[in-house]
Amino acid sequence: MKVTGISRDLLDLLLEMGKDRHPYEFVGLLSERDGVIDEISLVPGTISGETSASVFMEMMPLDTHKCGSAHSHPNGVLYPSDADLSFFPRAGRYNLIIGYPYDEVDWVCFTADGERYPLEVIP
């Protein structure tokens, strides 16, 4: 299904997760319902540090609504790294980067191939 939005509650949670984990990255997998990203799953065995976070793909939940990933960039850069561009296609079609200082405007969605993708915030 084509995703057109993200729930306000989930976006607020992702921004708070970035603040809480700072200066370390966080990473999780996103799910959608009816075209709206509304849930994050934290995968067992995830490793996070100041410059990267890794998910063991074999630990991904079996879910037909999985649509991508969300992770933070504590350095505030809202652009995918080479490692991100390698990870995005394995995670799904829609991938969010949440950046420092984790305010309302400090996030961007990218497609699996690294192109910016607009998402509406759904109340």
PyMOL commands that place a pseudoatom at each C-alpha (Angstrom):
pseudoatom trace, name=CA, resn=MET, resi=1, chain=A, elem=C, hetatm=0, pos=[0.000, 0.000, 0.000]
pseudoatom trace, name=CA, resn=LYS, resi=2, chain=A, elem=C, hetatm=0, pos=[1.125, 3.545, -0.689]
pseudoatom trace, name=CA, resn=VAL, resi=3, chain=A, elem=C, hetatm=0, pos=[1.872, 5.481, 2.483]
pseudoatom trace, name=CA, resn=THR, resi=4, chain=A, elem=C, hetatm=0, pos=[0.696, 9.091, 2.596]
pseudoatom trace, name=CA, resn=GLY, resi=5, chain=A, elem=C, hetatm=0, pos=[1.116, 10.048, 6.241]
pseudoatom trace, name=CA, resn=ILE, resi=6, chain=A, elem=C, hetatm=0, pos=[2.473, 9.442, 9.715]
pseudoatom trace, name=CA, resn=SER, resi=7, chain=A, elem=C, hetatm=0, pos=[0.435, 9.608, 12.901]
pseudoatom trace, name=CA, resn=ARG, resi=8, chain=A, elem=C, hetatm=0, pos=[1.131, 12.590, 15.147]
pseudoatom trace, name=CA, resn=ASP, resi=9, chain=A, elem=C, hetatm=0, pos=[1.480, 10.258, 18.156]
pseudoatom trace, name=CA, resn=LEU, resi=10, chain=A, elem=C, hetatm=0, pos=[4.150, 8.155, 16.443]
pseudoatom trace, name=CA, resn=LEU, resi=11, chain=A, elem=C, hetatm=0, pos=[6.075, 11.205, 15.208]
pseudoatom trace, name=CA, resn=ASP, resi=12, chain=A, elem=C, hetatm=0, pos=[6.052, 12.645, 18.737]
pseudoatom trace, name=CA, resn=LEU, resi=13, chain=A, elem=C, hetatm=0, pos=[7.286, 9.294, 20.075]
pseudoatom trace, name=CA, resn=LEU, resi=14, chain=A, elem=C, hetatm=0, pos=[10.126, 9.147, 17.516]
pseudoatom trace, name=CA, resn=LEU, resi=15, chain=A, elem=C, hetatm=0, pos=[11.264, 12.670, 18.412]
pseudoatom trace, name=CA, resn=GLU, resi=16, chain=A, elem=C, hetatm=0, pos=[11.210, 11.740, 22.111]
pseudoatom trace, name=CA, resn=MET, resi=17, chain=A, elem=C, hetatm=0, pos=[13.153, 8.539, 21.396]
pseudoatom trace, name=CA, resn=GLY, resi=18, chain=A, elem=C, hetatm=0, pos=[15.819, 10.617, 19.674]
pseudoatom trace, name=CA, resn=LYS, resi=19, chain=A, elem=C, hetatm=0, pos=[16.079, 12.926, 22.688]
pseudoatom trace, name=CA, resn=ASP, resi=20, chain=A, elem=C, hetatm=0, pos=[16.136, 10.012, 25.116]
pseudoatom trace, name=CA, resn=ARG, resi=21, chain=A, elem=C, hetatm=0, pos=[18.868, 8.074, 23.273]
pseudoatom trace, name=CA, resn=HIS, resi=22, chain=A, elem=C, hetatm=0, pos=[21.028, 11.118, 22.420]
pseudoatom trace, name=CA, resn=PRO, resi=23, chain=A, elem=C, hetatm=0, pos=[24.006, 11.061, 21.803]
pseudoatom trace, name=CA, resn=TYR, resi=24, chain=A, elem=C, hetatm=0, pos=[23.385, 7.487, 20.630]
pseudoatom trace, name=CA, resn=GLU, resi=25, chain=A, elem=C, hetatm=0, pos=[21.373, 6.506, 17.580]
pseudoatom trace, name=CA, resn=PHE, resi=26, chain=A, elem=C, hetatm=0, pos=[18.172, 4.508, 17.781]
pseudoatom trace, name=CA, resn=VAL, resi=27, chain=A, elem=C, hetatm=0, pos=[16.655, 2.367, 15.049]
pseudoatom trace, name=CA, resn=GLY, resi=28, chain=A, elem=C, hetatm=0, pos=[13.343, 0.598, 14.672]
pseudoatom trace, name=CA, resn=LEU, resi=29, chain=A, elem=C, hetatm=0, pos=[11.042, -0.783, 12.011]
pseudoatom trace, name=CA, resn=LEU, resi=30, chain=A, elem=C, hetatm=0, pos=[7.841, 0.970, 10.972]
pseudoatom trace, name=CA, resn=SER, resi=31, chain=A, elem=C, hetatm=0, pos=[4.397, -0.409, 10.186]
pseudoatom trace, name=CA, resn=GLU, resi=32, chain=A, elem=C, hetatm=0, pos=[1.425, 1.226, 8.486]
pseudoatom trace, name=CA, resn=ARG, resi=33, chain=A, elem=C, hetatm=0, pos=[-2.324, 0.842, 8.581]
pseudoatom trace, name=CA, resn=ASP, resi=34, chain=A, elem=C, hetatm=0, pos=[-4.498, 2.222, 5.790]
pseudoatom trace, name=CA, resn=GLY, resi=35, chain=A, elem=C, hetatm=0, pos=[-1.619, 4.245, 4.347]
pseudoatom trace, name=CA, resn=VAL, resi=36, chain=A, elem=C, hetatm=0, pos=[-0.592, 5.877, 7.641]
pseudoatom trace, name=CA, resn=ILE, resi=37, chain=A, elem=C, hetatm=0, pos=[2.634, 4.956, 9.453]
pseudoatom trace, name=CA, resn=ASP, resi=38, chain=A, elem=C, hetatm=0, pos=[1.468, 4.357, 13.003]
pseudoatom trace, name=CA, resn=GLU, resi=39, chain=A, elem=C, hetatm=0, pos=[3.777, 1.929, 14.803]
pseudoatom trace, name=CA, resn=ILE, resi=40, chain=A, elem=C, hetatm=0, pos=[7.443, 1.270, 15.507]
pseudoatom trace, name=CA, resn=SER, resi=41, chain=A, elem=C, hetatm=0, pos=[8.905, -2.107, 16.461]
pseudoatom trace, name=CA, resn=LEU, resi=42, chain=A, elem=C, hetatm=0, pos=[12.166, -2.309, 18.348]
pseudoatom trace, name=CA, resn=VAL, resi=43, chain=A, elem=C, hetatm=0, pos=[13.979, -5.432, 17.199]
pseudoatom trace, name=CA, resn=PRO, resi=44, chain=A, elem=C, hetatm=0, pos=[15.798, -7.711, 19.684]
pseudoatom trace, name=CA, resn=GLY, resi=45, chain=A, elem=C, hetatm=0, pos=[19.566, -7.601, 19.299]
pseudoatom trace, name=CA, resn=THR, resi=46, chain=A, elem=C, hetatm=0, pos=[19.664, -4.053, 17.938]
pseudoatom trace, name=CA, resn=ILE, resi=47, chain=A, elem=C, hetatm=0, pos=[23.030, -2.388, 18.517]
pseudoatom trace, name=CA, resn=SER, resi=48, chain=A, elem=C, hetatm=0, pos=[23.350, 1.388, 18.802]
pseudoatom trace, name=CA, resn=GLY, resi=49, chain=A, elem=C, hetatm=0, pos=[26.224, 3.780, 19.299]
pseudoatom trace, name=CA, resn=GLU, resi=50, chain=A, elem=C, hetatm=0, pos=[27.197, 7.394, 18.726]
pseudoatom trace, name=CA, resn=THR, resi=51, chain=A, elem=C, hetatm=0, pos=[27.762, 6.932, 14.989]
pseudoatom trace, name=CA, resn=SER, resi=52, chain=A, elem=C, hetatm=0, pos=[25.532, 4.030, 13.976]
pseudoatom trace, name=CA, resn=ALA, resi=53, chain=A, elem=C, hetatm=0, pos=[22.747, 1.630, 14.839]
pseudoatom trace, name=CA, resn=SER, resi=54, chain=A, elem=C, hetatm=0, pos=[22.286, -1.877, 13.446]
pseudoatom trace, name=CA, resn=VAL, resi=55, chain=A, elem=C, hetatm=0, pos=[19.282, -4.161, 13.215]
pseudoatom trace, name=CA, resn=PHE, resi=56, chain=A, elem=C, hetatm=0, pos=[19.618, -7.913, 12.800]
pseudoatom trace, name=CA, resn=MET, resi=57, chain=A, elem=C, hetatm=0, pos=[17.325, -8.380, 9.828]
pseudoatom trace, name=CA, resn=GLU, resi=58, chain=A, elem=C, hetatm=0, pos=[16.670, -12.027, 10.725]
pseudoatom trace, name=CA, resn=MET, resi=59, chain=A, elem=C, hetatm=0, pos=[14.987, -10.744, 13.911]
pseudoatom trace, name=CA, resn=MET, resi=60, chain=A, elem=C, hetatm=0, pos=[12.486, -8.601, 11.999]
pseudoatom trace, name=CA, resn=PRO, resi=61, chain=A, elem=C, hetatm=0, pos=[8.867, -9.288, 12.909]
pseudoatom trace, name=CA, resn=LEU, resi=62, chain=A, elem=C, hetatm=0, pos=[6.729, -11.087, 10.351]
pseudoatom trace, name=CA, resn=ASP, resi=63, chain=A, elem=C, hetatm=0, pos=[4.234, -8.397, 9.492]
pseudoatom trace, name=CA, resn=THR, resi=64, chain=A, elem=C, hetatm=0, pos=[2.549, -7.644, 6.194]
pseudoatom trace, name=CA, resn=HIS, resi=65, chain=A, elem=C, hetatm=0, pos=[2.187, -4.017, 7.262]
pseudoatom trace, name=CA, resn=LYS, resi=66, chain=A, elem=C, hetatm=0, pos=[5.942, -3.412, 7.702]
pseudoatom trace, name=CA, resn=CYS, resi=67, chain=A, elem=C, hetatm=0, pos=[6.793, -0.408, 5.554]
pseudoatom trace, name=CA, resn=GLY, resi=68, chain=A, elem=C, hetatm=0, pos=[10.272, 0.841, 6.479]
pseudoatom trace, name=CA, resn=SER, resi=69, chain=A, elem=C, hetatm=0, pos=[12.446, 2.164, 9.256]
pseudoatom trace, name=CA, resn=ALA, resi=70, chain=A, elem=C, hetatm=0, pos=[13.122, 5.089, 11.529]
pseudoatom trace, name=CA, resn=HIS, resi=71, chain=A, elem=C, hetatm=0, pos=[16.469, 5.983, 13.017]
pseudoatom trace, name=CA, resn=SER, resi=72, chain=A, elem=C, hetatm=0, pos=[18.124, 9.009, 14.521]
pseudoatom trace, name=CA, resn=HIS, resi=73, chain=A, elem=C, hetatm=0, pos=[21.078, 11.118, 13.482]
pseudoatom trace, name=CA, resn=PRO, resi=74, chain=A, elem=C, hetatm=0, pos=[22.470, 12.670, 16.674]
pseudoatom trace, name=CA, resn=ASN, resi=75, chain=A, elem=C, hetatm=0, pos=[24.682, 14.904, 14.511]
pseudoatom trace, name=CA, resn=GLY, resi=76, chain=A, elem=C, hetatm=0, pos=[21.540, 16.588, 13.132]
pseudoatom trace, name=CA, resn=VAL, resi=77, chain=A, elem=C, hetatm=0, pos=[22.252, 15.741, 9.481]
pseudoatom trace, name=CA, resn=LEU, resi=78, chain=A, elem=C, hetatm=0, pos=[18.910, 14.995, 7.838]
pseudoatom trace, name=CA, resn=TYR, resi=79, chain=A, elem=C, hetatm=0, pos=[20.365, 13.191, 4.857]
pseudoatom trace, name=CA, resn=PRO, resi=80, chain=A, elem=C, hetatm=0, pos=[21.055, 9.455, 4.464]
pseudoatom trace, name=CA, resn=SER, resi=81, chain=A, elem=C, hetatm=0, pos=[24.606, 8.161, 4.828]
pseudoatom trace, name=CA, resn=ASP, resi=82, chain=A, elem=C, hetatm=0, pos=[26.018, 5.469, 2.531]
pseudoatom trace, name=CA, resn=ALA, resi=83, chain=A, elem=C, hetatm=0, pos=[25.170, 2.915, 5.240]
pseudoatom trace, name=CA, resn=ASP, resi=84, chain=A, elem=C, hetatm=0, pos=[21.586, 4.230, 5.332]
pseudoatom trace, name=CA, resn=LEU, resi=85, chain=A, elem=C, hetatm=0, pos=[21.263, 3.905, 1.565]
pseudoatom trace, name=CA, resn=SER, resi=86, chain=A, elem=C, hetatm=0, pos=[22.382, 0.300, 1.864]
pseudoatom trace, name=CA, resn=PHE, resi=87, chain=A, elem=C, hetatm=0, pos=[19.929, -0.404, 4.699]
pseudoatom trace, name=CA, resn=PHE, resi=88, chain=A, elem=C, hetatm=0, pos=[16.809, 1.333, 3.334]
pseudoatom trace, name=CA, resn=PRO, resi=89, chain=A, elem=C, hetatm=0, pos=[15.966, -1.225, 0.584]
pseudoatom trace, name=CA, resn=ARG, resi=90, chain=A, elem=C, hetatm=0, pos=[16.132, -4.072, 3.108]
pseudoatom trace, name=CA, resn=ALA, resi=91, chain=A, elem=C, hetatm=0, pos=[13.961, -2.208, 5.639]
pseudoatom trace, name=CA, resn=GLY, resi=92, chain=A, elem=C, hetatm=0, pos=[11.146, -1.130, 3.315]
pseudoatom trace, name=CA, resn=ARG, resi=93, chain=A, elem=C, hetatm=0, pos=[9.844, 1.629, 1.082]
pseudoatom trace, name=CA, resn=TYR, resi=94, chain=A, elem=C, hetatm=0, pos=[9.621, 4.492, 3.616]
pseudoatom trace, name=CA, resn=ASN, resi=95, chain=A, elem=C, hetatm=0, pos=[12.523, 5.411, 5.897]
pseudoatom trace, name=CA, resn=LEU, resi=96, chain=A, elem=C, hetatm=0, pos=[12.602, 8.245, 8.407]
pseudoatom trace, name=CA, resn=ILE, resi=97, chain=A, elem=C, hetatm=0, pos=[15.638, 10.060, 9.732]
pseudoatom trace, name=CA, resn=ILE, resi=98, chain=A, elem=C, hetatm=0, pos=[15.045, 11.881, 13.013]
pseudoatom trace, name=CA, resn=GLY, resi=99, chain=A, elem=C, hetatm=0, pos=[17.735, 14.505, 13.738]
pseudoatom trace, name=CA, resn=TYR, resi=100, chain=A, elem=C, hetatm=0, pos=[19.086, 16.524, 16.601]
pseudoatom trace, name=CA, resn=PRO, resi=101, chain=A, elem=C, hetatm=0, pos=[17.703, 18.671, 18.263]
pseudoatom trace, name=CA, resn=TYR, resi=102, chain=A, elem=C, hetatm=0, pos=[14.584, 16.516, 17.716]
pseudoatom trace, name=CA, resn=ASP, resi=103, chain=A, elem=C, hetatm=0, pos=[12.120, 19.368, 17.281]
pseudoatom trace, name=CA, resn=GLU, resi=104, chain=A, elem=C, hetatm=0, pos=[8.950, 19.272, 15.177]
pseudoatom trace, name=CA, resn=VAL, resi=105, chain=A, elem=C, hetatm=0, pos=[10.838, 19.989, 11.936]
pseudoatom trace, name=CA, resn=ASP, resi=106, chain=A, elem=C, hetatm=0, pos=[13.842, 17.703, 12.538]
pseudoatom trace, name=CA, resn=TRP, resi=107, chain=A, elem=C, hetatm=0, pos=[12.782, 14.693, 10.490]
pseudoatom trace, name=CA, resn=VAL, resi=108, chain=A, elem=C, hetatm=0, pos=[12.639, 13.634, 6.851]
pseudoatom trace, name=CA, resn=CYS, resi=109, chain=A, elem=C, hetatm=0, pos=[11.218, 10.597, 5.064]
pseudoatom trace, name=CA, resn=PHE, resi=110, chain=A, elem=C, hetatm=0, pos=[13.165, 8.918, 2.258]
pseudoatom trace, name=CA, resn=THR, resi=111, chain=A, elem=C, hetatm=0, pos=[12.210, 6.195, -0.192]
pseudoatom trace, name=CA, resn=ALA, resi=112, chain=A, elem=C, hetatm=0, pos=[14.184, 2.951, -0.365]
pseudoatom trace, name=CA, resn=ASP, resi=113, chain=A, elem=C, hetatm=0, pos=[16.371, 4.505, -3.063]
pseudoatom trace, name=CA, resn=GLY, resi=114, chain=A, elem=C, hetatm=0, pos=[17.166, 7.602, -0.982]
pseudoatom trace, name=CA, resn=GLU, resi=115, chain=A, elem=C, hetatm=0, pos=[14.786, 10.127, -2.515]
pseudoatom trace, name=CA, resn=ARG, resi=116, chain=A, elem=C, hetatm=0, pos=[12.908, 12.541, -0.233]
pseudoatom trace, name=CA, resn=TYR, resi=117, chain=A, elem=C, hetatm=0, pos=[9.286, 11.545, 0.223]
pseudoatom trace, name=CA, resn=PRO, resi=118, chain=A, elem=C, hetatm=0, pos=[6.615, 13.912, 1.623]
pseudoatom trace, name=CA, resn=LEU, resi=119, chain=A, elem=C, hetatm=0, pos=[4.466, 12.643, 4.493]
pseudoatom trace, name=CA, resn=GLU, resi=120, chain=A, elem=C, hetatm=0, pos=[1.464, 14.378, 5.998]
pseudoatom trace, name=CA, resn=VAL, resi=121, chain=A, elem=C, hetatm=0, pos=[1.311, 14.409, 9.790]
pseudoatom trace, name=CA, resn=ILE, resi=122, chain=A, elem=C, hetatm=0, pos=[-2.077, 12.927, 10.725]
pseudoatom trace, name=CA, resn=PRO, resi=123, chain=A, elem=C, hetatm=0, pos=[-3.631, 14.093, 14.037]
for i in range(1, 123): cmd.bond("trace and resi %d" % i, "trace and resi %d" % (i + 1))
show_as sticks, trace
zoom trace
